């Protein structure tokens, strides 16, 4: 491999290239994605999904989906099904059927027996408080439990009785016998099993004890023959423990490699904090479009390709960093710009009457669906004497560079005619503009304009008689602070954005949107990208804003290059 090629690889790919060069694992590359089914997947999980699946794909390998279901208290099949749906939505297929840590409960129990017989594990009767006291501090060695030297036979007997449900929850645990003076606190005789008499969503009432994550995780990797166990940096201190179990059990040596987790500005990725938002009603469920969950992003209309591209653009790092939300929004716009049809929707309507247009006439205007992709064709829009435009597209006394509608000014309607503004009507008490009166140039129709009239501005519009009443939900950032969970002296809820949702119930869309499908992504001209929400009914369509048209990230990049 040349130095140039080596530099173009990320650090995980460099490790894999070296393993392949040395013939390690017979040239196999096998990764896995191991979420716990106790919540919905979020943008941080997307980074792990993309990393594991893309690296395996690059080297002709395989990726397992393994649900880490070792805690029956917080896990259920609803979360399992949503995890599978999210991964498939992102565009990935796992090897064979999905796997579960619970598939290996019998094998893990055998591993525990083996460690007890080797004198490397023991049953401890200490309370959690007593255990914590003896564990010591990072700067102070811990002390041995008085039960640490129990005979092997006694440990085997007690562990079997734990399994049979003879003891109360929390009364006993199985601990690994490692080193109570280890600088790494995780090696100070960690708990391997605890008593938990709760039914499991897959194994029912079979088990009265359940393995801890740190005991189940590495061994599950080993059982599946995972060659490269890719995980976030939070598990770097767990690696020595996983390696200790592998060495003591003499099983397949999966190699753990850590990378920086996905931290995105103005988002949180703590399942506990996200669950609080849902359960206490700060948001409308796990799929609320303001949530950083993949379900929420899907409902907001985010294309899966844009998330994959965002994760790849953000890159793999060895140190924690904060990714700008603007990069995510750029990736979303980039994808939607290619795929979303352009449509006209007026969010804050102002009535315009075209006085010289025949009262009963309704023409059909041909409008291109997407100038970025001619294969998407065009559609017909009805045009009549009375139309709606955006209220802020009109000014009574416009400044010189205001190229929209104002008294005495010409402006073009997208795909239709050029209008000349003649007059307007105001509410005498409030000063609100009630109606605007215009004339049109009959020879100025788009595509066949022979009028010779000039108009700098172009407005979107809808014909009032055929307009479709719609509800529009404009979403903003859920938090006002880029790192809401990082403040020691403040609760993250203090940074909730009270203006994160604006609901417009009196918007009007062109009639073609009546046939839009749930989840369909569209560009509302001059307003942003939107998608059809599942709340839509035959009586009223509902649209969620995916992202605005303003691209601050691309603008900043161009500005940086000029410097």
Beta strands, then each sheet from edge to edge (+ up, - down):
strand 1: 30-33
strand 2: 62-67
strand 3: 99-100
strand 4: 121-124
strand 5: 173-176
strand 6: 191-195
strand 7: 209-211
strand 8: 228-232
strand 9: 255-259
strand 10: 341-343
strand 11: 345-346
strand 12: 349-354
strand 13: 363-368
strand 14: 378-383
strand 15: 386-390
strand 16: 394-395
strand 17: 405-406
strand 18: 410-413
strand 19: 418-426
strand 20: 433-440
strand 21: 458-459
strand 22: 462-463
strand 23: 468-475
strand 24: 501-509
strand 25: 521-524
strand 26: 528-532
strand 27: 541-547
sheet 1: 1+ 2+ 3+
sheet 2: 4+ 5- 6+ 7-
sheet 3: 8+ 9+
sheet 4: 10+ 25+ 26- 27+ 23+ 24- 11+
sheet 5: 21+ 18+ 19- 20+ 12+ 15- 22+
sheet 6: 13+ 14-
sheet 7: 16+ 17+
end
